[in-house]
Amino acid sequence: MTGPRRQAEEEYFVKREAEILKARREAAERAARDAERRSHFMKCPKCGANLVTENRSGIQIDTCPECLGVWFDAGEAEQLIKAEGQRGIGGLFAALVRGMRISGTTAAPHEPDKG
């Protein structure tokens, strides 16, 4: 077989091989991303220890037994504030969410903290 037919066949196989290689490369990249994500699941972002899930006022909070960090998923701090109101930790988190210190004094963004 020679001529245009042979050339078209070769082009077909080259194109098909490129598509297969591209699909394999994408699958390998996806698998690597997934493995990386799994290696960080329920790990403390500060020290790398395994996080422990605790229940506080019906809200699941992730805590680190090593560095004592507390980690919230989206909306959990707000849920805790609503559940506990202004008493105890709810008041603390309400102040933090507002970007204020518990004492009610805040420094302007360009001023040092007044402590």
HUBEL-V252186 format. One record per run of one state. SS is the DSSP state (helix for helix, strand for strand, loop for the rest). FROM is the first residue (numbers start at 1). LEN is the number of residues. If there is no record, write none. Layout:
# HUBEL-V252186
SS FROM LEN
SS FROM LEN
This chain:
# HUBEL-V252186
loop 1 3
helix 4 37
loop 41 2
strand 43 1
loop 44 6
strand 50 7
loop 57 2
strand 59 6
loop 65 5
strand 70 2
loop 72 4
helix 76 9
loop 85 3
helix 88 11
loop 99 17
